[in-house]
Amino acid sequence: MGVIESAKKLSEKCDSLTKSILRQTNLFYVTNPLNYAWQYHESYLKQYSGLGAKTLLLGMNPGPYGMAQCGVPFGATNIAKNFLKITGKVTDPSGRHPKRPVEGLDFERQEISGTRLWGLLEDIWGTPENIHKNVFLVNHCPLLLLSESGKNITPDKISGNAVKKLLKACDEHLKEVVIEMGITRVIGVGKYAEKRALLALNGLDVEITTCWHPSPASPLANRNDGADWRANVTGVLLAETS
């Protein structure tokens, strides 16, 4: 199964679980960028999944200003539009938070985590093509999860039977991508992503490690004006694989 077909399968599974997740958790809004921003995500997959990367950078799930707008893991709209040359259209998802509009590539606010991570990848490898000859980006869970106030909720903060089914589908998707692309190393961006990779890829000959998350909420990411974060992630990305 190719990465595009695998992403479609994950999207359909997520859509089938949305109502149950809302019933069984304290979430108020669950939307799926692999559905309403599919053209953007497909543009990313078509352009960059086949360039030979053997290292996978794994995130948790979208934020409201990043992948939720542009369909790209750790995306920021300026990067998606002007650097990665993402194309397509986006639809306004039903069931979205009234204060979290989806404007696609025209969304003006830039995702800080995405700006930091993609900016570092550009510094290291230069062009989008060179980046993706070395590393490919995937979020473990594709769903945007929001509280009543619109606060972003990460998957580790929710539980229940529907959530278990969701995480199982996400694990299966990760495994499919790793096998399809011949990935030999997965870097979890933060400890949660590393944990999911260890569970999903148990038994595969894949090196699994972690790097610091670029979130502005993380003291590690902000230390020394971000210099320590950049050194950490660069060191992990460029480390010799065993």
Secondary structure per residue as TSV (DSSP state, phi and psi in degrees):
chain	resnum	aa	ss	phi	psi
A	1	M	-	360.0	128.7
A	2	G	-	-75.0	167.0
A	3	V	H	-66.4	-32.3
A	4	I	H	-68.7	-45.6
A	5	E	H	-63.4	-38.2
A	6	S	H	-65.3	-40.1
A	7	A	H	-66.0	-39.1
A	8	K	H	-62.5	-41.7
A	9	K	H	-63.0	-43.1
A	10	L	H	-62.9	-42.5
A	11	S	H	-59.2	-45.1
A	12	E	H	-63.6	-40.2
A	13	K	H	-64.5	-42.5
A	14	C	H	-62.5	-43.5
A	15	D	H	-61.0	-36.7
A	16	S	H	-69.7	-20.7
A	17	L	H	-99.5	-9.9
A	18	T	H	-56.8	-48.1
A	19	K	H	-63.0	-40.9
A	20	S	H	-66.0	-40.0
A	21	I	H	-61.5	-43.1
A	22	L	H	-64.2	-38.2
A	23	R	H	-68.2	-38.1
A	24	Q	H	-95.5	-4.6
A	25	T	S	-125.9	-179.9
A	26	N	S	-92.6	13.8
A	27	L	-	-74.3	150.4
A	28	F	S	-111.7	-24.2
A	29	Y	E	-140.7	127.8
A	30	V	E	-133.0	118.3
A	31	T	E	-129.8	158.7
A	32	N	-	-121.9	100.5
A	33	P	H	-61.4	-24.4
A	34	L	H	-69.6	-11.6
A	35	N	H	-98.1	-68.6
A	36	Y	H	-73.3	-22.2
A	37	A	T	-114.2	29.9
A	38	W	H	-57.7	-40.5
A	39	Q	H	-60.8	-37.6
A	40	Y	H	-65.8	-47.5
A	41	H	H	-64.2	-41.1
A	42	E	H	-63.7	-36.6
A	43	S	H	-60.8	-41.9
A	44	Y	H	-63.3	-48.2
A	45	L	H	-62.7	-43.9
A	46	K	H	-65.1	-39.2
A	47	Q	H	-76.2	-34.6
A	48	Y	H	-125.5	-9.2
A	49	S	T	-80.3	-13.8
A	50	G	T	-109.6	22.1
A	51	L	S	-94.6	-0.2
A	52	G	-	106.2	5.3
A	53	A	-	-58.8	136.8
A	54	K	-	-114.5	-0.9
A	55	T	E	-113.1	134.0
A	56	L	E	-112.7	127.3
A	57	L	E	-94.7	120.3
A	58	L	E	-111.7	120.6
A	59	G	E	-98.7	180.0
A	60	M	-	-84.5	-72.3
A	61	N	-	-160.2	167.0
A	62	P	-	-66.9	153.2
A	63	G	-	-102.5	162.6
A	64	P	T	-66.5	-18.8
A	65	Y	T	-105.1	-5.1
A	66	G	T	-110.1	-106.7
A	67	M	H	-59.5	-29.1
A	68	A	H	-63.0	-21.8
A	69	Q	H	-97.4	-42.2
A	70	C	H	-115.4	-1.3
A	71	G	S	74.1	7.8
A	72	V	S	-113.2	130.5
A	73	P	T	-54.7	132.1
A	74	F	T	57.4	25.4
A	75	G	-	-71.3	151.8
A	76	A	-	-128.4	144.1
A	77	T	H	-63.9	-37.4
A	78	N	H	-62.7	-42.0
A	79	I	I	-65.2	-46.0
A	80	A	I	-60.7	-44.1
A	81	K	I	-78.4	-47.5
A	82	N	I	-95.8	-27.6
A	83	F	I	-100.1	-50.9
A	84	L	S	-85.2	-11.8
A	85	K	-	57.4	43.7
A	86	I	-	-70.4	137.4
A	87	T	-	-128.9	165.4
A	88	G	-	128.4	-168.8
A	89	K	-	-128.7	160.7
A	90	V	-	-125.3	147.0
A	91	T	-	-108.6	157.3
A	92	D	-	-82.0	112.8
A	93	P	-	-71.5	141.1
A	94	S	T	-70.2	146.6
A	95	G	T	79.6	14.3
A	96	R	-	-82.7	162.9
A	97	H	-	-68.1	132.8
A	98	P	T	-61.8	-22.8
A	99	K	T	-99.6	9.0
A	100	R	S	-123.3	71.3
A	101	P	-	-64.2	149.5
A	102	V	-	-105.6	112.5
A	103	E	-	-114.8	1.5
A	104	G	G	65.9	-142.4
A	105	L	G	-68.7	-11.1
A	106	D	G	-87.5	-3.4
A	107	F	-	-62.9	127.5
A	108	E	-	-83.7	-38.5
A	109	R	S	-68.3	134.1
A	110	Q	-	-100.8	134.5
A	111	E	-	-69.8	118.5
A	112	I	H	-65.6	-44.4
A	113	S	H	-57.8	-45.1
A	114	G	H	-67.1	-40.6
A	115	T	H	-61.4	-42.0
A	116	R	H	-64.8	-48.6
A	117	L	H	-69.8	-49.1
A	118	W	H	-66.6	-33.7
A	119	G	H	-62.1	-40.0
A	120	L	H	-67.0	-43.5
A	121	L	H	-61.1	-38.1
A	122	E	H	-66.1	-40.3
A	123	D	H	-61.4	-38.3
A	124	I	H	-75.9	-46.5
A	125	W	H	-116.3	-9.7
A	126	G	-	87.7	-79.6
A	127	T	S	-101.0	158.8
A	128	P	H	-57.3	-37.3
A	129	E	H	-64.9	-44.8
A	130	N	H	-66.0	-38.4
A	131	I	H	-56.0	-47.9
A	132	H	H	-85.4	-1.4
A	133	K	H	-77.4	-17.0
A	134	N	H	-113.3	-37.4
A	135	V	E	-147.3	145.0
A	136	F	E	-126.5	147.3
A	137	L	E	-112.3	135.2
A	138	V	E	-141.5	142.0
A	139	N	E	-94.5	138.1
A	140	H	S	-61.3	-50.5
A	141	C	-	-111.3	130.7
A	142	P	-	-88.0	-3.8
A	143	L	-	-86.9	141.1
A	144	L	E	-87.3	122.2
A	145	L	E	-117.2	118.8
A	146	L	E	-127.8	146.8
A	147	S	-	-80.0	179.7
A	148	E	T	-60.3	-35.2
A	149	S	T	-79.3	-12.2
A	150	G	-	99.1	6.6
A	151	K	-	-68.8	138.7
A	152	N	B	-72.8	129.4
A	153	I	-	-113.8	130.8
A	154	T	-	-89.8	155.5
A	155	P	G	-60.5	-24.6
A	156	D	G	-71.9	-7.5
A	157	K	G	-100.0	3.9
A	158	I	-	-127.1	158.9
A	159	S	-	-151.3	178.2
A	160	G	S	121.2	170.4
A	161	N	H	-63.3	-42.0
A	162	A	H	-65.5	-36.1
A	163	V	H	-66.5	-38.9
A	164	K	H	-60.5	-42.8
A	165	K	H	-64.7	-39.2
A	166	L	H	-61.3	-49.5
A	167	L	H	-65.2	-34.7
A	168	K	H	-63.4	-43.2
A	169	A	H	-64.1	-38.6
A	170	C	H	-67.1	-40.3
A	171	D	H	-61.2	-44.3
A	172	E	H	-63.0	-40.3
A	173	H	H	-63.3	-45.0
A	174	L	H	-58.3	-45.2
A	175	K	H	-62.5	-41.8
A	176	E	H	-61.6	-42.9
A	177	V	H	-64.2	-44.3
A	178	V	H	-60.2	-44.6
A	179	I	H	-69.4	-45.7
A	180	E	H	-61.3	-41.4
A	181	M	H	-89.2	-6.1
A	182	G	T	67.0	35.5
A	183	I	-	-65.1	136.0
A	184	T	-	-111.8	-12.7
A	185	R	E	-146.6	132.4
A	186	V	E	-117.1	127.6
A	187	I	E	-108.8	110.8
A	188	G	E	-75.6	123.5
A	189	V	E	-82.1	91.4
A	190	G	S	99.3	162.3
A	191	K	H	-69.4	-32.9
A	192	Y	H	-64.2	-45.3
A	193	A	H	-62.7	-39.6
A	194	E	H	-60.9	-42.6
A	195	K	H	-60.8	-44.3
A	196	R	H	-66.1	-37.5
A	197	A	H	-63.9	-41.8
A	198	L	H	-61.6	-39.1
A	199	L	H	-71.9	-45.9
A	200	A	H	-71.5	-32.0
A	201	L	T	-107.2	14.7
A	202	N	T	-56.5	126.5
A	203	G	T	98.0	-14.8
A	204	L	S	-89.5	152.0
A	205	D	S	-85.0	73.4
A	206	V	-	-132.5	130.7
A	207	E	E	-78.3	131.8
A	208	I	E	-123.7	127.1
A	209	T	E	-141.9	-169.6
A	210	T	E	-145.7	159.0
A	211	C	E	-136.4	168.7
A	212	W	-	-68.8	147.2
A	213	H	-	-82.5	141.1
A	214	P	-	-82.0	7.0
A	215	S	-	-57.1	136.4
A	216	P	T	-64.9	-13.2
A	217	A	T	-80.4	-9.1
A	218	S	-	-93.0	122.3
A	219	P	H	-58.4	-34.8
A	220	L	H	-64.2	-37.1
A	221	A	H	-70.2	-26.6
A	222	N	H	-96.1	-11.9
A	223	R	G	-61.8	137.2
A	224	N	G	53.2	43.3
A	225	D	G	55.8	33.0
A	226	G	G	88.9	-4.7
A	227	A	H	-64.6	-38.8
A	228	D	H	-67.2	-39.5
A	229	W	H	-62.7	-46.1
A	230	R	H	-61.1	-40.0
A	231	A	H	-66.2	-40.8
A	232	N	H	-62.3	-51.8
A	233	V	H	-67.6	-40.5
A	234	T	H	-60.9	-43.5
A	235	G	H	-61.2	-40.7
A	236	V	H	-70.5	-44.1
A	237	L	H	-61.6	-38.4
A	238	L	T	-98.3	5.3
A	239	A	S	-66.7	144.7
A	240	E	-	-68.5	130.5
A	241	T	-	-78.1	147.8
A	242	S	-	-80.5	360.0
